[in-house]
Amino acid sequence: MTISFQDGRYAARLARTDDDLVACHRLRHQCFFGGKGQDRDAYDAICAHVMVEDQAGRLVATARLLEIASGAEIGKCYAAGYYDLSGLATCAAPMIEVGRFCIAADARDADVLRVAWGALTGLVDARGIAVLFGCTSFAGTDPAPYGRAFQRLAARHLGPETLRPGPKAAEVVRFADIPCHGTVPMPPLLRTYLAMGGWVCDHAVIDRHMQTLHVFTCLEVASVPPARAAALRALAQTASLP
């Protein structure tokens, strides 16, 4: 699996060296925990790692990708540790779990996310991927500030009952139980998934280690609106993929 994608000020590629991986781990730690350090776990060894760099070669965004041949392998993904994914186990097509997506605090402009999605679109088409999924994070472990956002998810964006993951983690909070208060908006990554036709489960997991709330998010590639799919493919035209 390779990615080579450039658009304007930013370029996307896959990590190739140990130094590349260290840079990804450091950015993840900075974004999720703050300060210096490395965010690493056992899943890193089985994932490909996307790097988005600026013109100076500075890493401004990263994500890790776990490609699985079908739903029969879904038990090995990161999300399976927190959600009951038995509904997706029947999927016969290739899937990718997108995890640890983060953008440097001083580089949060729309072009960074756009380049990341352009590269990912090229990969999806080249590999015949049918489903993208992952855990999208909300900062902190208190659901109250996100009450309005969670109620909107419950009202408009729940996935099909046959596919929607059930609770598995030790600490969860159902959207229906959160008062419709708070003005903190949804994270940009989640908004992007939803704009493309993505869906979510009916609860958030409280992750004490990461100090986040996260929500299972799924995008069935066939459900992406045609106009948006065409725009993403046009963006991905310069991607070089085997």
Backbone as numpy.savetxt, mean C-alpha at the origin, in Angstrom:
# Nx Ny Nz CAx CAy CAz Cx Cy Cz
11.94 -9.68 -11.37 11.10 -8.49 -11.37 11.98 -7.25 -11.37
11.80 -6.37 -12.38 12.56 -5.13 -12.40 11.64 -3.96 -12.70
12.03 -2.79 -12.27 11.32 -1.56 -12.58 12.35 -0.51 -12.95
12.09 0.22 -14.03 12.89 1.40 -14.35 11.93 2.43 -14.91
11.72 3.52 -14.19 10.69 4.49 -14.58 11.15 5.88 -14.20
11.04 6.83 -15.12 11.44 8.20 -14.84 10.41 9.16 -15.39
10.07 10.18 -14.61 9.10 11.17 -15.04 9.44 12.50 -14.37
9.98 13.43 -15.14 10.28 14.73 -14.57 11.35 14.68 -13.50
10.99 15.13 -12.29 11.97 15.27 -11.21 12.29 13.97 -10.50
11.51 12.91 -10.72 11.67 11.69 -9.94 11.80 10.47 -10.83
12.47 9.45 -10.29 12.64 8.18 -11.00 12.37 7.04 -10.03
11.81 5.96 -10.54 11.53 4.79 -9.71 12.32 3.60 -10.22
12.81 2.80 -9.30 13.52 1.56 -9.63 13.40 0.62 -8.45
13.87 -0.60 -8.64 13.91 -1.56 -7.54 15.27 -1.52 -6.85
15.28 -1.79 -5.57 16.53 -1.90 -4.82 17.35 -3.05 -5.39
18.66 -2.80 -5.56 19.54 -3.80 -6.16 20.65 -4.25 -5.22
21.02 -3.41 -4.29 22.18 -3.70 -3.45 21.80 -3.65 -1.98
22.72 -4.11 -1.14 22.51 -4.01 0.30 22.37 -2.55 0.74
23.15 -1.67 0.13 23.05 -0.26 0.47 21.67 0.31 0.11
21.11 -0.16 -1.01 19.76 0.26 -1.38 18.76 -0.15 -0.29
18.87 -1.39 0.17 17.95 -1.88 1.19 18.10 -1.09 2.49
19.33 -0.79 2.86 19.55 0.00 4.07 18.89 1.37 3.94
18.99 1.97 2.77 18.35 3.27 2.54 16.83 3.16 2.70
16.25 2.09 2.18 14.81 1.87 2.33 14.44 1.69 3.80
15.22 0.88 4.51 14.95 0.63 5.92 15.05 1.91 6.74
16.00 2.77 6.40 16.18 4.02 7.13 15.02 4.98 6.87
14.58 5.07 5.62 13.46 5.95 5.33 12.19 5.45 6.02
11.98 4.15 6.01 10.82 3.59 6.70 10.85 3.94 8.18
12.00 3.78 8.80 12.11 4.09 10.23 11.81 5.56 10.48
12.37 6.41 9.64 12.15 7.85 9.80 10.67 8.20 9.67
9.99 7.58 8.71 8.59 7.90 8.46 7.65 7.30 9.51
7.92 6.06 9.92 6.99 5.38 10.82 7.31 5.60 12.30
8.58 5.75 12.62 8.97 5.86 14.03 9.62 7.19 14.39
10.19 7.87 13.38 10.90 9.10 13.63 12.35 8.85 14.00
13.23 9.77 13.64 14.63 9.65 14.01 15.39 8.64 13.18
16.61 8.37 13.63 17.49 7.46 12.90 17.27 6.02 13.35
17.52 5.10 12.44 17.36 3.69 12.72 16.96 2.96 11.45
16.68 1.67 11.57 16.25 0.88 10.43 15.01 0.07 10.80
13.99 0.18 9.98 12.79 -0.64 10.13 12.95 -1.87 9.26
13.13 -3.03 9.89 13.34 -4.28 9.16 12.50 -5.38 9.78
12.10 -6.35 8.96 11.47 -7.55 9.49 11.71 -8.71 8.52
11.18 -9.87 8.86 11.45 -11.08 8.07 10.86 -11.02 6.67
9.84 -10.19 6.46 9.20 -10.13 5.14 10.10 -9.44 4.11
11.04 -8.63 4.56 11.89 -7.91 3.61 12.64 -8.86 2.68
13.02 -10.02 3.19 13.83 -10.95 2.40 13.06 -11.57 1.23
11.73 -11.58 1.30 10.94 -12.21 0.24 10.22 -11.17 -0.63
10.54 -9.91 -0.43 9.88 -8.83 -1.16 10.85 -8.12 -2.11
10.29 -7.50 -3.14 11.03 -6.53 -3.95 10.76 -5.16 -3.34
11.73 -4.26 -3.44 11.62 -2.97 -2.78 11.71 -1.84 -3.80
10.63 -1.08 -3.92 10.57 0.05 -4.86 11.24 1.26 -4.23
12.04 1.95 -5.02 12.70 3.18 -4.59 12.32 4.31 -5.54
11.82 5.41 -5.01 11.59 6.62 -5.80 12.64 7.63 -5.37
13.44 8.10 -6.33 14.55 9.01 -6.02 14.39 10.33 -6.77
14.92 11.40 -6.19 14.90 12.68 -6.88 16.11 12.78 -7.81
16.27 13.92 -8.45 17.33 14.08 -9.44 18.73 13.99 -8.84
18.82 14.21 -7.54 20.12 14.11 -6.86 20.40 12.70 -6.38
19.48 11.77 -6.64 19.65 10.40 -6.19 19.23 10.16 -4.76
18.52 11.12 -4.16 18.06 10.96 -2.78 16.76 10.18 -2.75
16.68 9.20 -1.87 15.48 8.39 -1.75 14.37 9.22 -1.10
13.23 9.33 -1.78 12.12 10.13 -1.25 10.88 9.29 -0.97
10.85 8.07 -1.47 9.71 7.19 -1.19 10.13 5.74 -1.40
9.48 4.85 -0.69 9.75 3.43 -0.86 8.50 2.62 -0.54
8.46 1.42 -1.07 7.41 0.45 -0.75 7.98 -0.92 -1.04
7.43 -1.93 -0.40 7.88 -3.29 -0.72 6.72 -4.06 -1.34
7.07 -4.93 -2.27 6.09 -5.68 -3.04 6.31 -7.17 -2.85
5.26 -7.86 -2.47 5.29 -9.32 -2.37 4.36 -9.89 -3.42
4.93 -10.53 -4.44 4.13 -11.12 -5.50 3.78 -12.55 -5.14
2.51 -12.89 -5.24 2.08 -14.27 -4.98 1.31 -14.77 -6.20
1.47 -16.05 -6.50 0.93 -16.62 -7.73 -0.59 -16.66 -7.73
-1.19 -16.83 -6.56 -2.65 -16.89 -6.44 -3.02 -16.78 -4.97
-4.33 -16.75 -4.71 -4.80 -16.66 -3.34 -4.40 -17.85 -2.49
-4.03 -18.95 -3.12 -3.61 -20.13 -2.36 -2.37 -19.84 -1.52
-1.59 -18.82 -1.92 -0.36 -18.46 -1.20 -0.55 -17.27 -0.27
-1.78 -16.81 -0.09 -1.99 -15.55 0.61 -1.61 -15.63 2.09
-1.52 -16.82 2.62 -1.16 -16.97 4.02 0.26 -16.52 4.35
1.11 -16.36 3.33 2.49 -15.97 3.61 2.69 -14.46 3.61
1.64 -13.68 3.34 1.79 -12.24 3.26 1.72 -11.58 4.64
2.16 -10.36 4.73 2.18 -9.60 5.98 0.77 -9.42 6.53
-0.17 -9.07 5.68 -1.54 -8.79 6.13 -2.20 -10.01 6.77
-1.77 -11.21 6.38 -2.37 -12.42 6.93 -2.15 -12.55 8.43
-1.18 -11.83 8.97 -0.95 -11.86 10.40 -1.96 -11.05 11.18
-2.75 -10.22 10.48 -3.68 -9.31 11.14 -5.13 -9.47 10.71
-5.34 -10.09 9.55 -6.69 -10.20 8.99 -6.96 -11.64 8.56
-8.22 -12.03 8.64 -8.65 -13.33 8.13 -8.87 -13.17 6.62
-7.96 -13.70 5.84 -7.98 -13.51 4.39 -8.54 -14.71 3.64
-9.32 -15.53 4.31 -9.83 -16.75 3.68 -10.68 -16.45 2.45
-11.37 -15.31 2.43 -12.17 -14.96 1.27 -11.34 -14.76 0.02
-10.14 -14.22 0.18 -9.26 -13.98 -0.97 -8.46 -15.21 -1.36
-8.50 -16.24 -0.53 -7.73 -17.45 -0.83 -8.24 -18.16 -2.07
-9.46 -17.85 -2.49 -10.03 -18.49 -3.68 -9.62 -17.81 -4.98
-8.94 -16.67 -4.88 -8.53 -15.95 -6.09 -7.49 -16.77 -6.85
-7.74 -17.02 -8.12 -6.83 -17.87 -8.90 -5.76 -17.08 -9.64
-5.85 -15.77 -9.63 -4.94 -14.94 -10.42 -3.79 -14.41 -9.57
-2.71 -13.95 -10.22 -1.58 -13.38 -9.48 -1.97 -12.11 -8.72
-1.32 -11.90 -7.58 -1.62 -10.77 -6.71 -0.31 -10.16 -6.22
-0.37 -8.90 -5.81 0.78 -8.24 -5.18 0.32 -7.56 -3.90
1.05 -7.84 -2.82 0.84 -7.10 -1.58 1.79 -5.91 -1.59
1.24 -4.71 -1.42 2.03 -3.48 -1.35 2.13 -3.09 0.12
3.34 -3.04 0.65 3.50 -2.76 2.06 4.56 -1.71 2.35
4.51 -1.18 3.58 5.50 -0.22 4.08 5.68 0.97 3.14
4.61 1.37 2.47 4.71 2.52 1.57 4.87 3.78 2.41
5.88 4.57 2.10 6.09 5.81 2.85 6.82 6.83 1.98
6.60 8.10 2.28 7.19 9.22 1.55 7.88 10.13 2.55
9.09 10.58 2.22 9.83 11.48 3.10 9.00 12.73 3.39
9.09 13.22 4.61 8.26 14.34 5.04 8.46 15.59 4.19
9.65 15.78 3.66 9.92 16.98 2.87 9.74 16.75 1.37
9.10 15.64 0.99 8.91 15.34 -0.43 7.49 14.88 -0.72
6.55 15.35 0.07 5.18 14.88 -0.09 4.41 15.73 -1.10
4.80 15.60 -2.35 4.04 16.25 -3.41 3.44 15.19 -4.30
2.47 15.59 -5.09 1.70 14.63 -5.88 2.55 13.86 -6.87
3.64 14.46 -7.36 4.47 13.79 -8.36 5.14 12.53 -7.82
5.50 12.53 -6.54 6.14 11.34 -5.97 5.18 10.16 -6.03
3.95 10.36 -5.56 2.95 9.30 -5.60 2.63 8.91 -7.03
2.60 9.88 -7.91 2.29 9.61 -9.32 3.35 8.73 -9.96
4.62 9.01 -9.69 5.70 8.19 -10.24 5.64 6.77 -9.68
5.36 6.66 -8.39 5.26 5.33 -7.79 4.15 4.52 -8.45
3.00 5.14 -8.67 1.89 4.43 -9.30 2.16 4.15 -10.77
2.88 5.04 -11.44 3.23 4.77 -12.83 4.09 3.54 -12.96
5.09 3.42 -12.09 5.96 2.24 -12.11 5.18 0.99 -11.76
4.31 1.09 -10.76 3.53 -0.07 -10.34 2.56 -0.51 -11.43
1.99 0.44 -12.16 1.08 0.10 -13.25 1.79 -0.69 -14.33
3.00 -0.27 -14.68 3.77 -1.03 -15.67 4.03 -2.45 -15.22
4.33 -2.60 -13.94 4.59 -3.93 -13.39 3.33 -4.79 -13.39
2.20 -4.19 -13.01 0.92 -4.91 -13.00 0.60 -5.45 -14.39
0.76 -4.63 -15.41 0.46 -5.06 -16.77 1.44 -6.13 -17.25
2.71 -5.95 -16.95 3.73 -6.89 -17.42 3.58 -8.26 -16.77
3.16 -8.31 -15.53 3.08 -9.57 -14.79 1.67 -10.16 -14.76
0.71 -9.48 -15.34 -0.66 -10.00 -15.34 -1.29 -10.02 -13.96
-0.97 -9.02 -13.15 -1.49 -8.97 -11.78 -2.96 -8.58 -11.80
-3.78 -9.30 -11.03 -5.22 -9.04 -10.98 -5.65 -8.29 -9.74
-4.87 -8.40 -8.66 -5.28 -7.80 -7.39 -4.07 -7.17 -6.70
-4.24 -5.95 -6.22 -3.28 -5.29 -5.34 -3.93 -5.15 -3.97
-3.17 -5.40 -2.92 -3.74 -5.24 -1.59 -2.65 -4.88 -0.60
-3.07 -4.45 0.58 -2.11 -4.11 1.61 -2.81 -3.48 2.80
-2.03 -3.03 3.76 -2.54 -2.37 4.96 -2.23 -0.88 4.84
-3.24 -0.04 4.74 -3.01 1.40 4.70 -3.10 1.97 6.11
-2.14 2.82 6.44 -1.96 3.25 7.82 -2.51 4.64 8.10
-3.06 4.78 9.31 -3.46 6.07 9.89 -2.53 6.30 11.08
-1.94 7.48 11.19 -0.99 7.76 12.25 -1.64 7.69 13.63
-0.93 7.06 14.57 -1.43 6.96 15.94 -2.33 5.76 16.15
-2.68 5.50 17.40 -3.51 4.34 17.73 -4.88 4.73 18.29
-5.19 6.01 18.29 -6.50 6.48 18.76 -7.42 6.66 17.57
-8.52 5.91 17.48 -9.40 6.02 16.31 -10.26 7.28 16.30
-10.42 7.95 17.44 -11.36 9.07 17.53 -11.14 10.16 16.49
-9.90 10.59 16.23 -9.72 11.67 15.24 -10.13 11.27 13.82
-10.27 9.98 13.59 -10.60 9.50 12.24 -12.05 9.02 12.13
-12.87 9.36 13.12 -14.24 8.88 13.13 -15.00 9.19 11.85
-14.90 10.42 11.39 -15.62 10.79 10.17 -15.09 10.02 8.96
-13.78 9.86 8.89 -13.18 9.12 7.77 -13.60 7.66 7.80
-13.60 7.05 8.99 -13.98 5.65 9.10 -15.46 5.44 8.77
-16.31 6.38 9.18 -17.73 6.26 8.85 -17.95 6.38 7.35
-17.15 7.21 6.70 -17.26 7.32 5.25 -16.83 6.01 4.58
-15.77 5.41 5.08 -15.36 4.11 4.54 -16.46 3.09 4.69
-17.09 3.07 5.87 -18.16 2.10 6.13 -19.36 2.32 5.22
-19.65 3.57 4.92 -20.84 3.88 4.13 -20.63 3.69 2.63
-19.39 3.88 2.15 -19.18 3.94 0.70 -18.18 2.94 0.13
-17.32 2.37 0.96 -16.17 1.67 0.38 -15.92 0.27 0.93
-16.89 -0.35 1.57 -16.68 -1.71 2.06 -16.62 -2.69 0.89
-15.76 -3.68 1.01 -15.63 -4.69 -0.02 -16.76 -5.70 0.00
-16.84 -6.55 -1.02 -17.86 -7.60 -1.06 -17.74 -8.53 0.14
-18.86 -8.96 0.68 -18.84 -9.82 1.86 -18.07 -11.11 1.61
-18.11 -11.61 0.39 -17.43 -12.88 0.09 -15.91 -12.74 0.10
-15.41 -11.53 -0.09 -13.96 -11.30 -0.15 -13.43 -10.53 1.05
-14.27 -9.76 1.70 -13.85 -8.85 2.75 -13.24 -9.59 3.94
-12.02 -9.24 4.35 -11.37 -9.91 5.48 -12.09 -9.67 6.79
-12.09 -10.69 7.62 -12.62 -10.56 8.96 -11.52 -10.26 9.95
-11.89 -9.97 11.20 -10.88 -9.63 12.22 -10.06 -10.84 12.64
-8.80 -10.60 12.92 -7.89 -11.65 13.39 -6.93 -11.11 14.45
-6.57 -9.85 14.37 -5.61 -9.24 15.30 -6.19 -9.16 16.71
-5.30 -9.00 17.67 -5.73 -8.94 19.08 -6.53 -7.68 19.37
-6.17 -6.57 18.73 -6.87 -5.30 18.97 -7.43 -4.75 17.66
-8.74 -4.69 17.58 -9.39 -4.12 16.41 -10.49 -3.17 16.86
-10.86 -2.26 15.99 -11.99 -1.37 16.25 -12.83 -1.33 14.98
-14.10 -1.66 15.12 -14.99 -1.67 13.96 -15.42 -0.24 13.63
-15.51 0.03 12.35 -15.91 1.37 11.92 -17.25 1.77 12.53
-18.18 0.82 12.60 -19.52 1.12 13.10 -19.52 1.55 14.56
-18.47 1.22 15.29 -18.40 1.56 16.72 -17.70 2.89 16.99
-17.21 3.55 15.97 -16.48 4.81 16.15 -17.42 5.99 15.88
-17.62 6.88 16.84 -18.48 8.04 16.62 -18.02 8.86 15.41
-18.97 9.43 14.71 -18.66 10.20 13.50 -18.17 11.59 13.86
-17.01 11.65 14.48 -16.38 12.91 14.85 -14.96 12.92 14.27
-14.28 14.01 14.47 -12.90 14.11 14.00 -12.82 14.63 12.58
-11.79 15.37 12.31 -11.64 16.00 11.00 -10.37 15.58 10.27
-9.62 14.64 10.83 -8.38 14.20 10.17 -8.74 13.44 8.90
-8.22 13.82 7.75 -8.59 13.17 6.49 -7.94 11.81 6.32
-8.41 11.10 5.31 -7.80 9.81 4.97 -6.39 10.03 4.43
-5.50 9.07 4.63 -4.14 9.17 4.08 -4.17 9.23 2.55
-3.22 9.92 1.93 -3.20 10.03 0.46 -3.19 8.69 -0.25
-2.44 7.71 0.27 -2.38 6.41 -0.38 -3.75 5.76 -0.41
-4.49 5.84 0.69 -5.83 5.25 0.74 -6.77 5.98 -0.21
-6.68 7.29 -0.26 -7.53 8.05 -1.18 -7.27 7.63 -2.63
-6.01 7.36 -2.94 -5.68 6.93 -4.30 -6.29 5.58 -4.61
-6.16 4.63 -3.68 -6.80 3.32 -3.87 -8.30 3.47 -4.12
-8.96 4.26 -3.29 -10.41 4.41 -3.39 -10.81 5.08 -4.70
-10.04 6.06 -5.15 -10.34 6.74 -6.41 -10.26 5.79 -7.59
-9.49 4.72 -7.45 -9.35 3.74 -8.53 -10.34 2.58 -8.38
-11.23 2.67 -7.40 -12.23 1.62 -7.23 -11.89 0.62 -6.15
-10.90 0.93 -5.32 -10.53 0.01 -4.25 -11.57 -0.07 -3.15
-11.44 -1.09 -2.31 -12.36 -1.27 -1.19 -11.60 -1.65 0.07
-12.29 -1.59 1.20 -11.66 -1.87 2.49 -12.49 -2.87 3.28
-11.89 -3.36 4.38 -12.64 -4.20 5.31 -13.46 -3.30 6.23
-14.11 -3.88 7.25 -15.03 -3.10 8.08 -14.44 -2.70 9.43
-13.13 -2.80 9.57 -12.51 -2.49 10.86 -11.06 -2.04 10.66
-10.52 -1.43 11.70 -9.11 -1.05 11.72 -8.38 -1.87 12.77
-7.14 -2.19 12.49 -6.28 -2.89 13.44 -5.45 -1.86 14.21
-5.38 -2.02 15.51 -4.51 -1.17 16.33 -3.16 -1.86 16.42
-2.16 -1.26 15.81 -0.82 -1.84 15.76 0.08 -1.07 16.73
0.30 -1.63 17.90 1.08 -0.94 18.93 2.55 -0.81 18.54
3.08 -1.81 17.83 4.48 -1.74 17.44 4.73 -0.59 16.47
3.89 -0.49 15.45 4.06 0.57 14.45 3.46 1.89 14.90
2.68 1.86 16.00 1.99 3.05 16.49 1.08 3.64 15.41
0.32 2.73 14.79 -0.63 3.14 13.76 -1.93 2.36 13.91
-2.94 2.86 13.25 -4.14 2.09 12.93 -4.00 1.72 11.46
-4.26 0.48 11.11 -4.23 0.17 9.68 -5.48 -0.58 9.25
-5.79 -0.40 7.98 -7.02 -0.92 7.39 -6.66 -1.73 6.15
-7.19 -2.95 6.06 -6.95 -3.76 4.87 -7.60 -3.08 3.67
-6.82 -2.93 2.61 -7.27 -2.24 1.41 -6.98 -3.11 0.20
-7.93 -3.20 -0.71 -7.79 -4.08 -1.88 -8.23 -3.35 -3.14
-7.49 -3.57 -4.20 -7.84 -3.01 -5.50 -7.84 -4.14 -6.52
-9.01 -4.43 -7.06 -9.13 -5.39 -8.15 -8.87 -4.63 -9.45
-7.83 -5.02 -10.16 -7.37 -4.26 -11.32 -8.48 -4.08 -12.35
-9.31 -5.09 -12.53 -10.39 -5.01 -13.51 -11.44 -3.97 -13.15
-11.44 -3.53 -11.89 -12.44 -2.56 -11.44 -11.99 -1.11 -11.60
-10.75 -0.89 -12.00 -10.27 0.48 -12.17 -11.05 1.14 -13.31
-11.61 2.34 -13.09 -12.35 3.02 -14.16 -11.51 3.15 -15.43
-12.11 2.91 -16.60 -11.34 2.92 -17.85 -10.51 4.18 -18.08
-11.07 5.34 -17.78 -10.33 6.58 -18.01 -9.10 6.66 -17.12
-9.26 6.25 -15.87 -8.11 6.29 -14.95 -7.08 5.24 -15.35
-7.54 4.05 -15.78 -6.61 3.01 -16.22 -5.80 3.49 -17.42
-6.47 4.18 -18.35 -5.78 4.69 -19.53 -4.74 5.73 -19.15
-5.07 6.59 -18.19 -4.13 7.62 -17.74 -2.91 6.99 -17.08
-3.13 5.96 -16.27 -2.02 5.29 -15.60 -1.12 4.58 -16.61
-1.74 3.96 -17.61 -0.93 3.26 -18.62 -0.15 4.25 -19.48
-0.73 5.40 -19.74 0.01 6.43 -20.47 1.21 6.90 -19.65
1.00 7.02 -18.35 2.09 7.43 -17.46 3.19 6.38 -17.43
2.80 5.11 -17.57 3.76 4.01 -17.45 4.46 3.67 -18.77
4.23 4.42 -19.81 4.79 4.08 -21.12 6.31 4.02 -21.13
6.96 4.79 -20.28 8.42 4.78 -20.27 8.99 3.74 -19.32
8.12 2.96 -18.67 8.61 1.91 -17.79 9.24 0.80 -18.61
10.29 0.21 -18.10 10.99 -0.89 -18.76 10.85 -2.12 -17.89
10.06 -3.07 -18.35 9.77 -4.25 -17.54 9.90 -5.50 -18.38
10.44 -6.60 -17.81 10.59 -7.83 -18.58 9.26 -8.56 -18.68
